[in-house]
Amino acid sequence: MSLYPGAPRPVGDGRHVLDDAALEQSMARAIEDAMGDVFQKVKGMPIPEAGKEDRRLLYVAISRGVLKYLADHQETMSTTTVINNAPRTGDINLNVTMDGHSPHN
């Protein structure tokens, strides 16, 4: 499984889009879904369609920045679990794919 931020999908002639296929199983899609949920709860109505493309740009940019930062700094991260009352510390290996999603197993 990989952590996938979302990425513009090429559609030819040098053009790219941020459609549903480009965001499938991505962090950007999770942010978009969460935004829609929170907006509905706070505002009492669905998030407007107007501005959807610009919001998607923002969600993808944030997702790419967060995952790039985490991937670039994963050597400084570790996890500790307790097994038989003894702490065990291990490295974290984030499998980040910036431009394509690796399916979940």
C-alpha positions as CSV (number, residue, x, y, z in Angstrom):
1,M,0.0,0.0,0.0
2,S,1.2,3.5,-0.7
3,L,0.3,6.9,0.6
4,Y,-0.8,8.9,-2.4
5,P,-1.5,12.6,-2.2
6,G,-3.3,13.0,-5.5
7,A,-1.8,14.4,-8.7
8,P,-3.0,16.1,-11.8
9,R,-3.9,13.5,-14.5
10,P,-2.6,14.2,-18.0
11,V,-5.4,14.3,-20.7
12,G,-3.2,15.1,-23.7
13,D,-1.8,18.2,-25.5
14,G,0.1,19.0,-22.3
15,R,-3.1,19.5,-20.3
16,H,-3.9,18.0,-16.9
17,V,-7.0,17.7,-14.8
18,L,-7.9,17.1,-11.2
19,D,-11.0,14.9,-11.8
20,D,-12.3,12.0,-9.7
21,A,-9.9,9.6,-11.4
22,A,-6.9,11.8,-10.5
23,L,-7.9,11.8,-6.9
24,E,-9.0,8.2,-6.5
25,Q,-7.8,6.7,-3.1
26,S,-5.8,9.9,-2.4
27,M,-5.2,12.1,0.6
28,A,-6.6,15.0,-1.4
29,R,-9.9,13.1,-1.8
30,A,-10.0,12.3,1.9
31,I,-9.6,16.0,2.6
32,E,-12.2,16.9,0.0
33,D,-14.7,14.5,1.6
34,A,-14.0,15.8,5.1
35,M,-14.4,19.3,3.9
36,G,-17.8,18.4,2.4
37,D,-18.9,16.7,5.6
38,V,-17.8,19.6,7.9
39,F,-19.3,22.2,5.6
40,Q,-22.6,20.4,5.6
41,K,-22.6,20.1,9.4
42,V,-21.6,23.8,10.0
43,K,-23.5,25.5,7.2
44,G,-26.4,23.1,7.0
45,M,-26.1,22.7,3.2
46,P,-23.8,21.0,0.8
47,I,-20.6,22.7,-0.2
48,P,-21.3,24.7,-3.4
49,E,-20.0,23.4,-6.8
50,A,-18.6,26.8,-7.5
51,G,-14.9,26.9,-6.7
52,K,-14.6,23.0,-6.7
53,E,-11.6,23.1,-9.1
54,D,-9.7,25.7,-7.0
55,R,-10.5,23.7,-3.8
56,R,-9.1,20.6,-5.4
57,L,-5.9,22.4,-6.3
58,L,-5.6,23.4,-2.7
59,Y,-6.3,19.9,-1.4
60,V,-3.7,18.3,-3.7
61,A,-1.1,21.0,-2.9
62,I,-1.6,20.5,0.8
63,S,-1.5,16.7,0.5
64,R,1.6,16.7,-1.7
65,G,3.4,19.0,0.7
66,V,2.5,17.0,3.8
67,L,3.4,13.6,2.3
68,K,6.6,15.0,0.8
69,Y,7.6,16.5,4.1
70,L,6.9,13.2,6.0
71,A,8.7,11.1,3.4
72,D,11.7,13.4,3.4
73,H,11.9,13.3,7.2
74,Q,10.9,9.7,7.9
75,E,14.5,8.8,9.1
76,T,13.8,11.0,12.1
77,M,10.6,9.2,13.0
78,S,10.2,6.0,15.1
79,T,7.5,4.1,16.8
80,T,7.6,2.4,20.1
81,T,5.4,-0.5,21.2
82,V,5.4,-2.5,24.4
83,I,5.8,-6.3,24.1
84,N,5.8,-8.3,27.3
85,N,6.3,-5.1,29.3
86,A,9.4,-4.2,27.3
87,P,9.4,-1.2,24.9
88,R,10.5,-2.0,21.4
89,T,11.4,0.9,19.1
90,G,11.4,0.6,15.4
91,D,11.8,2.7,12.3
92,I,8.9,4.0,10.2
93,N,8.9,3.4,6.5
94,L,6.3,5.5,4.7
95,N,5.6,4.2,1.2
96,V,4.8,7.5,-0.5
97,T,4.0,7.6,-4.2
98,M,3.7,11.1,-5.5
99,D,2.3,10.5,-9.0
100,G,0.4,7.3,-8.8
101,H,-1.4,5.1,-6.3
102,S,-0.2,1.6,-5.4
103,P,-3.3,-0.5,-4.6
104,H,-4.0,-1.6,-1.1
105,N,-3.3,-5.3,-0.5
